[in-house]
Amino acid sequence: DGVTLLTWGPDTADGVTAQGVSAFVHGYVVSALSYNAADGKDVTPILAEPPLSMGELTTIVTSEEWFGE
């Protein structure tokens, strides 16, 4: 389909778990992250795991909505 995906995580550091997906599509990179804390790191997590799954993140970054189509 012409889309290249880069996925990472879930990784846990400083008690915060994060995961993300980037897509190279139409010559652009669209990225989305999800983590289980209100801020990036060195904070107390507010959820057991990131609220958006890898599948949901993939749907977000591969959406044609980014390109007005």
N, C-alpha and C positions, 0 to 999 in steps of 0.2 A: 504493500500500500504506500510505499515511499516514506514511511515514518520510522525514524530511528529513536528508540527509547533507551534512556539511562535510568536505572532504578538503584536506590540505595536504602539500606536499613531493613528492618528497624535496628537502630544503634542506640545504645544507652550510655550517656556520659553525665556525670554530676547529678544522677538520679532522674534525668529527663530523657525520655525515649522519643526519637525523631525518625521520620522516614520521608522519602521524597521520590518524585518522578520528574524527569525532564524529557521533552520530545523535540526532536528536530523535524520541523514540518514547514513546508513552503518557504524554506530558507531562513526560518526563525527558530529560536529556542524558547519554548514555553515550559516553565517550571512551576511545581506546586509542592509545598511541604506540609506536613502535619506532625505536631508534637503534643505531648500530654501535659503541657504547662502553659501558664498564661504569658510567659516570657521565654526567651531562648534557652538560657542555662543558668546554673547556680541559683535556681529557685525551687520551691516545693511543687512537685507535680500535682495537678488537680484532678487528673483522670488516671485510670490504671494503664491505659494505652492511648496512642494517638487516635483521635476521633474519626479521621478519614482513613479508610483502608487503602492498600496499594491499588486495588481495582478502581476505587473511586477517584484516586489521584490520577490514574491513567486515563480515565474518562474525561477528567477536567482538562488535562494537557493535550489530549488529542481531539478535543472538540473543535469543530469548524466555526463555532461562534466567535472565536478569537479573530477570525478573518472575515467576518460579516457575510458568511455564506450560509 
